[in-house]
Amino acid sequence: MSEPDSAASEMAELRARAYEGDQDAIDQLVELAGSRNDLDELRSLADVGSSDAVDILVELAGERGDRAELQRLATAGSQDAADVLEEMDS
């Protein structure tokens, strides 16, 4: 199996474990997605309740000045995102 196939297989396995509620798998996915700046993966993890994924999304959106992402996160209940938006406005 080539390296990319192996990595894809590992990601698929982690996603399957995370889907079943394996917190270690969720944590690993968040860490990997954060290190790759994989916003789609982080959003998926945030949507299923990962506060760590939300935290990384807020951080990345703040660094990029991405008001739309921060607003989406704030609307979904992230006080940190709301705080960053408030800081941007002051």
C-alpha positions as CSV (number, residue, x, y, z in Angstrom):
1,M,0.0,0.0,0.0
2,S,1.4,3.4,-0.9
3,E,1.8,6.1,1.7
4,P,-1.2,8.2,0.6
5,D,-3.4,5.2,0.6
6,S,-2.2,4.3,4.1
7,A,-2.9,7.8,5.4
8,A,-6.3,7.8,3.8
9,S,-7.0,4.4,5.4
10,E,-5.9,5.6,8.8
11,M,-8.1,8.7,8.5
12,A,-11.1,6.5,7.5
13,E,-10.5,4.3,10.5
14,L,-10.2,7.3,12.8
15,R,-13.5,8.8,11.4
16,A,-15.3,5.5,11.8
17,R,-14.1,5.3,15.5
18,A,-15.0,8.9,16.1
19,Y,-18.5,8.3,14.6
20,E,-19.0,5.6,17.2
21,G,-18.0,8.0,20.0
22,D,-14.4,7.1,20.5
23,Q,-13.0,10.2,22.2
24,D,-9.4,9.3,21.5
25,A,-10.2,9.1,17.8
26,I,-12.0,12.4,17.9
27,D,-9.0,14.0,19.7
28,Q,-6.6,12.6,17.1
29,L,-8.8,13.8,14.2
30,V,-8.9,17.3,15.8
31,E,-5.2,17.4,16.2
32,L,-4.6,16.2,12.6
33,A,-7.1,18.6,11.1
34,G,-5.7,21.5,13.1
35,S,-2.2,20.7,12.0
36,R,-3.3,20.7,8.4
37,N,-5.6,23.7,8.7
38,D,-8.4,21.4,7.4
39,L,-11.4,23.6,8.0
40,D,-13.9,21.1,6.6
41,E,-12.8,18.4,8.9
42,L,-12.7,20.8,11.9
43,R,-16.2,22.0,11.0
44,S,-17.5,18.4,10.8
45,L,-16.0,17.7,14.2
46,A,-17.3,20.9,15.7
47,D,-20.8,20.0,14.3
48,V,-20.8,16.8,16.3
49,G,-19.8,18.6,19.5
50,S,-16.0,18.8,19.7
51,S,-15.2,21.9,21.6
52,D,-11.5,21.5,20.8
53,A,-12.4,21.7,17.1
54,V,-14.4,24.9,17.8
55,D,-11.5,26.4,19.6
56,I,-9.1,25.7,16.7
57,L,-11.7,27.1,14.2
58,V,-12.0,30.3,16.2
59,E,-8.2,30.6,16.4
60,L,-7.8,30.1,12.7
61,A,-10.7,32.3,11.7
62,G,-9.4,35.1,14.0
63,E,-5.9,34.8,12.4
64,R,-7.4,35.1,9.0
65,G,-9.9,37.8,9.9
66,D,-12.7,35.6,8.7
67,R,-15.7,37.4,10.0
68,A,-18.2,35.0,8.3
69,E,-16.7,31.9,10.0
70,L,-16.5,33.7,13.3
71,Q,-20.2,34.8,13.0
72,R,-21.2,31.2,12.1
73,L,-19.4,29.9,15.2
74,A,-20.8,32.6,17.4
75,T,-24.3,31.9,16.1
76,A,-23.7,28.2,16.9
77,G,-22.9,29.2,20.5
78,S,-19.2,29.9,20.7
79,Q,-18.6,32.8,23.1
80,D,-15.0,32.8,22.1
81,A,-16.0,33.5,18.5
82,A,-18.3,36.3,19.7
83,D,-15.5,37.8,21.8
84,V,-13.1,37.8,18.8
85,L,-15.8,39.5,16.6
86,E,-16.2,42.1,19.4
87,E,-12.5,42.7,19.5
88,M,-12.4,43.1,15.7
89,D,-15.1,45.8,16.0
90,S,-13.4,47.8,18.7
